[in-house]
Amino acid sequence: MRQKTVNLLLLFIFLQGAACAQNFNKAKLDSFLVALNAHNQNMGSMTIAVDGKVIYQKAVGYSQVNGTLKTPATINTKYRIGSISKMFTATMIFQLIDEGKLNFDTPLASFFPQLPNAGKITISEMLDHRSGLHNFTNDSLYHTYMGKPMSQADMTGIIAKEKSDFEPDTKAEYSNTNFLLLGYIIEKLTGETYAQELKKRVTSKIGLTNTYYGTKANPAKNEAYSYTYAGQWTQMPETDMSIPGGAGAIVSTPADLVKFIDALFAGKLINPASLQLMKTMKDNFGMAMFVMPFYEKKGYGHGGSIDGFTSLLTYFPEDKLAIAYTSNGARYSNNDICIGALSIYFNKPYTIPEFKEITLTTAQLDKYLGHYASEQMPLKIAITKNGTTLFGQATGQPAFPLTAEGDDKFSFTRAGVNIAFEPAKKTFTLIQGGKTYLFTKTD
């Protein structure tokens, strides 16, 4: 009788999941993605899988825009996935630990003794961003070399010149430097390139045919270019992929990404103890994963951003649901897109945004122009215009277009930035990540 009860319970759970998938309004999700593209809010590709089986795929927008030449994206278009690469790097580090070639307490000094605090920093602290190593992509000089090939010696030389931001294991702060170095450590321990180890340890093991270490974008290989929007889609400069390495150099598709995270949670790549470390949050950081909640559900995964590419990968263990979205042109944030997709999948109340555009004349933008500074942060922001589009540019960073929202308010949704001007006071308030900063015009 007990076995019969258990079987009935399992059947009930299965039917619950099956019912959710059967009621999934795919046409509504299609309409949402089409609306994003039609209003020039986002170009990208989505895949949703349940229990390892793909139940939804769609691509919108273009993989290449060159004047009147526009190449439509397909579900097989490949995108740079940025920091989702860190999940692949961590996977290979865990494998090397299992092989006895490394342990969590191994000091960074075993590989790079010349780096700040190398004798104090451990592999564990690098995995969960507790090393204190300064994030090299935050440097003002980063944009002067991001398009050039850089060797391991070049990059470690740059890192060696930077002081640590804090003492190891005293707090957590996101730093690409951690995973760039972990990628180098993989190479040092194996004697092979990161690209070779990625293929050997991950992609060939679970059949990822469209995932690899990136090089210069190549449309002939169905790789997308990335774009920013300011009245039209304009191609972004390319980071040379020798620079992000294990922190962000992988190219993939949403279909391969959901297959990867399914395999990760199924124990096909690392052991359960390693997966638990990835899922365990310490000061909101896991080892190459973050918690991504949706209503009462808890998902795990990572986001990515490089050049104009953005991406998001999440897995919900209780539902065995994986969702991946990759974009090569984003005004509307990937996070909001995935919230919309999950709302539609789980039959939560959701209204597709209308994406109403507010267009100001070039003369109306003049009152916002100027250079602004804040006592709350060292960065200064220049507000400029190009035609009828307003732009912001922080010190040492590329310019970003601002979308008019009305009442002197603008947004840059890709980065979660909202700006409210008060022209009479010659100030604006910037809101990002729940924090508010007051800027005052200096000229």
C-alpha positions in Angstrom: 0.0 0.0 0.0 2.9 2.4 0.9 4.5 1.8 -2.6 1.1 2.5 -4.3 0.8 5.8 -2.3 4.3 6.8 -3.3 3.5 6.0 -7.0 0.3 8.0 -6.9 2.2 11.0 -5.4 4.8 10.8 -8.1 2.1 10.6 -10.7 0.4 13.7 -9.2 3.7 15.7 -9.3 4.3 14.6 -12.9 0.8 15.6 -13.9 1.2 19.0 -12.2 4.3 19.7 -14.2 2.8 18.4 -17.4 -0.3 20.5 -16.9 1.8 23.7 -16.5 3.6 22.9 -19.8 0.4 22.1 -21.6 -1.2 25.4 -20.5 1.9 27.4 -21.5 0.6 30.2 -23.8 3.4 30.1 -26.4 1.5 32.5 -28.7 1.5 35.2 -26.0 5.3 34.7 -25.5 5.8 35.0 -29.2 3.8 38.2 -29.2 5.9 39.6 -26.4 9.2 38.9 -28.2 7.8 40.2 -31.5 6.7 43.4 -29.8 10.2 43.9 -28.3 11.7 43.6 -31.7 9.0 45.7 -33.5 9.6 48.6 -31.1 13.5 48.3 -31.3 13.6 47.3 -27.6 15.6 44.1 -28.0 17.1 41.6 -30.5 17.8 38.2 -29.2 17.0 34.5 -28.8 15.2 32.5 -26.1 15.0 28.8 -25.2 13.0 27.2 -22.4 13.5 23.5 -21.4 11.6 21.4 -18.9 13.2 18.2 -17.6 15.8 18.4 -20.3 13.4 18.8 -23.1 13.1 22.0 -25.2 9.5 23.3 -25.1 10.1 26.7 -26.6 12.5 28.5 -28.9 12.3 31.8 -30.7 14.7 34.4 -32.2 13.9 38.0 -33.0 15.8 40.8 -34.6 19.0 40.5 -36.7 22.4 38.9 -36.3 23.9 41.5 -38.6 22.7 45.0 -39.5 24.7 46.8 -42.2 22.8 49.6 -43.8 19.9 48.1 -45.7 21.5 44.6 -45.3 19.8 42.9 -42.4 20.4 39.2 -41.6 17.5 37.8 -39.5 18.6 35.9 -36.3 17.7 32.3 -36.0 17.5 29.9 -33.1 21.0 28.7 -34.2 22.6 32.2 -34.1 25.5 32.3 -31.7 26.0 35.1 -29.2 28.8 36.1 -26.9 27.5 35.2 -23.4 29.8 37.3 -21.3 29.9 36.4 -17.6 27.8 33.2 -18.0 31.3 31.9 -19.0 32.1 32.0 -15.3 29.8 29.0 -14.7 31.9 27.0 -17.3 35.1 28.1 -15.7 33.9 27.1 -12.2 32.8 23.8 -13.6 36.3 23.0 -14.8 37.9 24.2 -11.6 35.7 21.8 -9.6 36.7 19.0 -11.9 40.4 19.8 -11.3 39.8 19.8 -7.5 38.1 16.3 -7.8 41.2 15.1 -9.7 43.4 16.3 -6.9 45.2 18.9 -9.0 43.9 21.7 -6.9 42.0 22.4 -3.7 39.9 25.2 -2.3 42.7 26.4 0.0 45.3 26.5 -2.7 46.8 30.1 -2.6 46.9 32.3 -5.7 50.6 32.6 -5.0 51.1 29.1 -6.2 50.5 30.4 -9.7 50.9 34.2 -9.6 53.0 35.2 -6.6 53.4 38.7 -8.1 49.8 39.7 -7.7 48.4 41.7 -4.7 47.7 39.6 -1.6 48.5 36.5 -3.6 49.7 34.6 -0.5 46.4 35.3 1.3 43.9 34.7 -1.5 42.6 31.2 -2.0 40.8 29.4 -4.9 37.6 29.4 -2.8 37.7 33.1 -2.3 38.2 33.7 -6.0 35.2 31.5 -6.9 32.9 33.5 -4.7 34.3 36.9 -5.3 35.9 37.4 -1.8 39.5 37.9 -3.0 39.6 41.7 -3.0 41.3 41.7 -6.4 40.4 44.8 -8.2 38.0 44.4 -11.2 40.2 45.2 -14.2 37.2 46.1 -16.4 36.4 49.0 -14.0 39.7 50.7 -14.8 39.6 53.9 -16.9 42.3 52.5 -19.1 40.4 49.3 -19.9 38.7 50.9 -22.9 42.1 51.9 -24.4 43.1 48.2 -24.8 39.9 46.2 -24.9 40.1 45.8 -28.7 43.7 44.6 -28.8 45.1 41.0 -28.4 46.5 40.6 -24.9 48.6 37.8 -23.5 48.5 36.2 -20.1 51.6 38.2 -19.2 50.0 41.4 -20.4 46.9 40.9 -18.3 48.6 39.8 -15.2 50.9 42.8 -15.5 47.9 45.1 -15.5 46.4 43.3 -12.5 49.7 43.4 -10.6 49.7 47.2 -10.7 46.3 47.5 -9.0 45.9 47.6 -5.3 43.4 45.2 -3.7 40.0 46.7 -3.0 39.8 44.9 0.4 41.5 42.2 2.5 40.6 38.6 1.3 37.5 37.1 2.8 36.4 40.2 4.6 33.5 40.8 2.2 32.3 40.0 -1.3 32.6 42.2 -4.4 32.1 41.2 -8.0 35.4 41.1 -10.0 36.1 39.7 -13.4 39.7 39.4 -12.4 38.9 36.4 -10.3 37.7 34.3 -13.2 40.2 35.6 -15.7 42.9 34.2 -13.3 41.0 31.0 -12.7 41.0 30.5 -16.5 44.7 30.9 -16.5 45.1 28.4 -13.7 43.2 25.8 -15.7 45.7 26.3 -18.5 48.7 26.1 -16.1 47.4 22.9 -14.4 46.6 21.1 -17.7 49.2 22.4 -20.1 46.4 23.0 -22.6 44.5 26.2 -23.7 41.3 27.2 -22.1 39.5 26.5 -25.4 40.9 23.0 -25.5 39.9 22.2 -21.9 36.4 23.7 -22.4 35.9 21.3 -25.3 37.3 18.3 -23.5 35.7 18.8 -20.1 32.4 20.3 -21.0 31.1 20.8 -24.5 32.1 17.4 -26.0 31.1 15.6 -22.8 27.4 16.8 -23.0 27.1 17.5 -26.7 27.2 21.2 -26.9 27.8 21.8 -30.6 27.5 25.6 -30.7 29.5 26.5 -27.6 33.2 27.4 -27.7 35.9 30.0 -26.8 35.2 33.0 -29.0 37.4 34.8 -31.5 36.6 37.8 -33.7 32.9 37.6 -34.6 32.3 35.8 -37.9 28.9 35.9 -39.6 30.0 33.0 -41.8 29.8 30.9 -38.6 26.4 32.3 -37.8 27.8 34.5 -35.1 26.0 37.7 -34.3 27.5 41.2 -34.0 26.2 43.4 -31.2 24.5 46.7 -31.4 23.3 49.8 -29.5 20.2 51.8 -30.4 20.0 55.5 -30.9 17.4 56.0 -33.6 18.8 53.0 -35.4 20.9 50.0 -34.5 24.6 50.8 -34.6 27.3 48.1 -34.4 29.3 48.1 -31.2 33.2 47.8 -31.0 34.4 44.3 -30.3 36.4 43.3 -27.2 39.3 41.1 -28.2 38.4 37.7 -26.7 41.9 37.2 -25.4 41.1 39.7 -22.7 38.0 38.4 -20.8 39.2 34.7 -21.0 37.6 32.5 -18.3 35.6 35.5 -17.1 33.6 36.1 -20.3 35.0 34.8 -23.6 32.5 32.0 -24.5 30.1 32.0 -27.5 27.0 30.0 -27.3 23.2 29.6 -28.1 20.3 29.6 -25.7 19.7 25.9 -26.6 23.2 24.9 -25.6 23.0 27.0 -22.5 19.9 25.3 -21.2 21.5 21.9 -22.0 24.6 23.0 -20.0 22.7 24.0 -16.9 20.5 20.9 -17.1 23.6 18.8 -17.2 25.1 20.8 -14.3 22.1 20.2 -12.0 21.8 16.5 -13.2 25.4 15.8 -11.9 26.8 15.1 -15.3 29.6 17.6 -15.0 30.4 18.1 -11.2 29.6 16.2 -8.0 26.6 17.2 -5.7 28.9 18.8 -3.2 30.4 21.1 -5.8 26.9 22.0 -7.0 25.9 22.8 -3.5 28.8 25.2 -3.2 27.7 27.0 -6.4 24.2 27.3 -4.9 25.3 28.4 -1.4 25.1 32.2 -1.1 27.5 34.1 1.1 26.9 37.9 1.0 24.6 37.2 -2.0 27.4 35.4 -3.9 27.6 31.7 -4.7 30.5 30.1 -6.5 29.8 31.3 -10.0 26.1 31.4 -9.4 23.5 33.8 -8.0 20.0 33.2 -6.7 17.3 34.4 -9.2 13.9 34.4 -7.5 10.6 34.4 -9.3 7.6 34.8 -6.9 8.0 31.9 -4.4 10.3 30.0 -6.7 14.1 30.0 -6.4 16.2 29.9 -9.5 20.0 29.7 -9.8 22.2 31.0 -12.6 24.2 33.9 -14.0 23.9 36.9 -16.3 26.3 38.2 -18.8 27.3 41.4 -20.6 30.0 42.1 -23.1 30.1 44.9 -25.7 26.4 45.1 -26.8 25.7 41.5 -25.9 23.6 40.6 -22.8 22.5 37.2 -21.6 20.7 35.4 -18.8 20.6 31.8 -17.8 18.5 30.4 -14.9 17.5 27.0 -13.6 14.6 26.3 -11.3 15.3 22.9 -9.6 11.8 22.3 -8.3 10.3 22.6 -11.7 13.4 21.3 -13.6 12.9 24.4 -15.8 15.8 26.1 -17.6 15.5 29.4 -19.4 18.2 31.2 -21.4 18.0 34.5 -23.3 20.8 35.9 -25.3 20.7 39.3 -26.9 22.9 41.3 -29.3 20.9 44.6 -28.9 19.2 45.6 -25.7 17.2 48.6 -24.6 14.7 46.6 -22.5 16.5 44.5 -19.9 17.0 40.8 -20.2 15.9 40.4 -16.6 12.5 42.0 -17.4 12.2 39.9 -20.6 12.8 36.6 -18.6 10.3 37.8 -15.9 7.8 38.3 -18.7 8.5 34.9 -20.1 8.3 33.1 -16.8 5.1 34.9 -16.0 3.6 33.7 -19.2 4.9 30.1 -18.6 3.6 29.9 -15.1 0.3 31.6 -16.0 0.9 34.6 -13.7 -0.8 37.9 -14.5 1.2 39.7 -17.2 0.4 42.4 -19.7 2.7 42.9 -22.6 4.2 46.4 -22.4 3.0 48.9 -25.1 6.5 50.4 -25.5 5.3 53.9 -26.2 8.1 56.1 -27.5 8.5 59.8 -26.5 10.5 61.8 -29.0 11.9 65.1 -28.0 13.3 67.7 -30.4 17.0 68.5 -30.4 16.2 71.9 -28.9 14.2 70.3 -26.0 17.3 68.3 -25.1 19.5 71.4 -24.7 18.5 72.1 -21.1 20.0 68.8 -20.0 23.4 69.1 -21.6 26.6 69.6 -19.6 29.0 67.9 -17.3 27.8 66.7 -13.9 29.6 65.6 -10.7 28.5 63.9 -7.5 29.9 64.0 -4.0 28.7 60.4 -3.6 30.9 58.8 -6.3 34.1 59.8 -8.1 32.7 59.3 -11.6 31.7 62.4 -13.5 28.9 62.1 -16.2 28.8 64.1 -19.4 25.3 64.6 -20.9 25.4 65.1 -24.6 23.1 64.7 -27.6 23.1 63.4 -31.1 20.1 64.5 -33.1 17.1 63.8 -31.0 18.8 61.3 -28.7 20.3 62.2 -25.3 23.5 60.4 -24.2 25.3 59.9 -20.9 28.9 59.1 -20.5 30.7 58.4 -17.3 34.4 59.0 -16.9 36.5 56.4 -18.8 33.4 54.6 -20.1 31.5 54.5 -23.4 28.5 56.7 -24.0 25.1 55.2 -23.5 21.8 56.3 -25.0 19.0 57.6 -22.7 15.3 56.9 -23.5 12.9 59.7 -22.8 10.2 58.7 -20.3 8.5 62.2 -19.9 8.6 64.8 -17.1 12.4 65.3 -17.4 12.9 61.5 -16.8 15.2 59.2 -18.8 16.3 55.6 -18.6 19.0 53.2 -19.8 17.1 50.0 -19.0 19.9 47.7 -20.1 21.9 48.8 -17.0 18.9 49.5 -14.8 19.6 53.2 -14.8 17.0 55.9 -14.3 17.8 59.6 -14.4 15.5 62.4 -13.3 16.6 65.9 -14.2 15.7 69.2 -12.4 16.9 71.7 -15.0 16.1 74.7 -12.9 18.4 73.4 -10.2 21.0 72.2 -12.7 20.9 68.7 -11.1 19.8 65.2 -11.8 19.2 62.2 -9.7 20.6 58.8 -10.8 19.0 55.6 -9.5 20.6 52.3 -10.1 20.5 49.0 -8.1 18.3 50.6 -5.4 20.8 53.4 -4.7 20.3 57.1 -5.4 23.0 59.6 -6.4 22.6 63.4 -6.8 24.6 65.0 -9.6 25.1 68.7 -10.0 26.1 70.5 -13.2 29.7 71.8 -13.2 29.6 73.9 -16.4 
